[in-house]
Amino acid sequence: MRFDFHFTPEGWRISEVNADVPGGFIEASGFVELMAEYYPGYSVPPNPAEAYEDAIAAAAGKGGAIGLVHATAHCDDRQVMQYLAKGLQRRGMQPIVLSPRHLKWDSGFARVASSFAAVKPALLVRFFPAEWLPNLRPARSWEPWFCGGKTPMSNPGPAILIQSKRFPLVWKELKTPLPTWRSLLPETQFPNEISPGSQDWVFKPVFGRVGEDVAIAGITERRAYKEIVKDVKRHPNDWIAQRRFNTLPLETHSGVRYPCLGIFTLDGHAVGVYGRIAAKPLIDHDAQDIAVLIRRKEHGKNDRTRTV
């Protein structure tokens, strides 16, 4: 999972979590290590790709075949899978990059059936959005991802429940307390309980990604904002309303910028950080990837760190 953090006058706030197919592994791993070479006195945060690869190898067993399932038509998704594949190869694993259409399911077990491989993978790594799976052919080939699949998966289909921006609406019904997430996520409401066009609320699609179709008054382009508000009125079940917060800007050589720190978590532990920065207080496809480094400060014999 990757939680997106923003610094505000009231402290840190979480805008959302990507629990379905969290991206940013390359930017938070290899890219950061390359940049660190030019900044002596700084160290790198934990490497999320290495942590993920270690966990995959441990779960699959020595030398196991790993199915790296992704949307093969998207070159950026392919890059992520190839990056993980190299790390898994170094660990003695057998990574296979493939589309979900290359899988056949026999009694709940996945089998790679293609011209380039024919094997039963020990584990599947999914980088294919869960809401796209029902569009697969043949029909019902998507169901084992959600129920009945016996091949270990990361992430299984039900991760989409946490990915949904409506997840906070059922927190009161959960036995799991989620104290930190509850305290840092802004208030979330059904859109039909909020006055359309309110300056105090942000409207988001339930399964939106990369800041797409997020409506923030005064930030989102005016015409696009009006269109989104109209759709919120027509199809309120496809949207949520999140109370607006103000992100503190940074002064940079390129002018004022707004940062976002995506914190990767694995089995409940922080394992890395994906940095992005934008010219507006909205992290979308126009945001720039940045390296997050840790500056060491000497205090006697002890080293202290501060993220910059």
N, C-alpha and C positions, 0 to 999 in steps of 0.2 A: 504494500500500500504506500501511497505518497500523499502526505498532508501538505497543502499549500498554505504557508504562513505569510502574514503581512504585518509590518510594525505600524502601530497607530498611536495617537496621543494617550490612549488608555492601555497601551501594552500590545502584546501579540494577539492577533486574531487569525483564525483558520477560515479561509473562504470555502474550501471543499476538500474532499479526499478523492483520489483516483485509486479505487480498489479493484477495478476490473482489469485493465491493461495499462498499468502505470508506465509512462515513458520517461526519458531523460537519463537512461543508464550511461550512454556514451558521454554525454555532456558532463555528468557528475563523476565520471571515472577517468577515462583516458584524456579528455580535454583538460580537466583540472590538473592532472599530473604534468601535462605538457606546459601549461601556463606557470606552474609552480617553479619550473626551472629558471624563470626570468625574475623571480621575486625571492631573493635570499632572505632568510630570516622568517619565512612563512612556511607553514606545513599544510599538508592536505588533510581534509576530513576523511572519515572512513570511505572505502570504495564500495558502493552499493552493488556493482556488477560482480565483484569478487565474493561478497557476502552471499549473493544470490546463487552464484555458481557453486560455492561450497555447500549450500543447503540442498541444491539439486543433486549434486554428486552423493551427498550423505543419504538422501532419501532413495535414490535409484540403486545404489550399490555399485561396487567396483566394476568398471567397464561397461555399465549399462547403456542401452540405446535410449537417447532422449529425443522425443519428437518436438521440434520447435515450430509450433503451429502459428501461422500469421497470415495476414492479407497480402498475398504475393504480388498484387498489382501496385502496392504502395512501396516505393523505394526506401522511404525512411523506416518503415517497419522491417523491411528486409535487412537494412543496416544494423538494426538492433539485434536481430536474430543471428546475423553473421558474427557480430561482436561477442555475443554470449557463446556462440558455437566455438570460437577460438579459445575462449577461456575454459570451456568444458573439455575440449581436446587436450589442453595442457594438463588436465586432471585425469586423463586416461579414459574419458567417456567417449561415446559414439553419438555425437549430435547429428540430427537429420533435419534440415530445414524444409518445411513442407506447408502445403495448404490444408485446411480441414477437409477438403474434398479428396485428399490422398488417403484418408483414413476409412477403414471398414471396421464395423463393430460386430464382434462375435460373442454372444452371451455376456455382454457388458465389457469385454476386453477390446482395446483398440489394436488394430493391425494396419501397418503401413503397406498399402498395395499400389505400387506405382512402377514405372519403368526404371527408376533410379534406386529403389529400395523395396525390400519385402521382409519385414521384421515386426515382431511385437515389441513396442517400446516399453521400457521399464517405467517411464514417466513422461507425461505430456506437459509442455510449457505453452500456455496459450497467450498469444499477442494478437488476438482476433476479437474485436468487440462482441460481447455476449448478445447484444441486441441484433447483431447481424446474423447470428447462427441460424435462426429459424428460416432465413432465406436460402439455406443450402439445399441442394438436390443431391441425392434423392430425398424425398420428403421424410421427415422424422429422423434423419441422420444426426440432427442436432441434439436430440433428447438425452443421450448418454452424458453429455456435458453437464446436464442439470440433475439428472436422476437416473440411477441404474448403472452408471459407468463404474467399472471396477479397476481401471487403470489409474494410478495416482495422477493427480492433476495440480498444476499451479498456473493460473487460478481456475478453480471450478466455476461453472456457470453461475451458481448462487452469489458469487462476488458482486454481481450486478445489483443485488439488493442494497449493498452498502454504497455502491457507486451512485445510486439514485439520489438526487438532491432532495427527495421526499423522505428519505430515511429518518431524519430528525423528527418527523411528525409522529413517529411511533415509539420514540424513545421512552415515553412514559409507560409503555406496555412491556418493556424489556426487563429481564432480571439482571442483565449486565449493567452496572452503574455508569460507565463511561464518564467519570468525573472531569477529566482534563478536556476531552472533546466537548462536553457540554458547556464548560466554562469559557472556552475560546471560540466556539462557533456562534456567529450572530443569530439572533432569533429568526426562526423559519416559520412561515405561515402559508396556508392555502391562499392562492392569489385572489379568490373571490371574497376574501375577508379584508382585502386591502383596497384602498381607493386607487383605481388605475391612474398612472401618471404621477403617483406620489413621489416627492423628492426624497423621502426617507427610506424608500425601499428599492431593492434591486430585483428585477425579474430574470429568472434563469430557466432554461429548458431542463426538464427532469433528467434527461440523459445527454446533456450538452458536454462538449469537450473543447479544449483549447480556447476557452472564452467565447465560443461561437454563440451568437444570438443572445448575448447578455445585455440587458437594457438598464443603463444607469443614466438618470436624468442629468443633462449637461455634459456627459462624457461620451455616450454612444451617439453616433451621427444622427442628427435630428430626424431625418426621414426614416432611417432604420428603427429608431426608437418608437416612432408612431406606429409603424407596421407591427412591431413586436407587441406593443400594448393592445392593438386591435386583436391580434391572435390570442393574447392572454384572455381577453374577454370572450372570444369565440370558443376557445379550447382550454379552459382553466386546468383540466386534469393533466395537461402536458407541461405545466409550468409550476414553479414555486416562487414565493416572495421571500427574500432574505433582507433583514434590516441592514441598511447601509452603514458602512464605517469609512473613516477617512484615513488613507495611508499616508504616512510621513514620507516626503520626497527626499532625495539625495541630490546634492550638487555634484555634477560630473563635468569633465572636459567638454562633453557634448550638450550640456545644459541640464535642466532638472529632469530627474528620472525616478521612477517608482519601482522598488525592488520586490521580489517575491522569492521566498526560500521554500522549495519543495523538499520536505523531510521524508526520506524513505524509511519505512519500518518493516522489519522481518521478524515474525514470531514475537511481536511486541517490543522489539528493541530498535532504536534508531541506528541505521547503517549507512547513511550518506545524505548528501544535500545537493539539490539541483537548483542552480541560481538562474533567475531571469530578471530582466529589467525592461521597463517600457516608458515611453514618453508621456503616457497618460495612466491614470490609476485603474487600469484594466489590463490584465495579462491575457493577451490573445495571440493570434498568429503573427502579429507585428512585433511582439516582444523579442528582445535580444537575449541569447544565451550568454551567461557570464560565469566565470570561474569563482567559486567561493573558497577562499584561503583563510588560514588561521594565523594571525600574527602572534609570535611569541614575545613576551615581555619579561625581562630579567628582574627578579626581586630577590636579591641575595643569591642563594643556591637553588631557589625554586623557580621553575618556569611556570608562568601563567599564560593562558591563551585568551585571545579575544577575536571573535569572528569579524571580518571586515569584508 
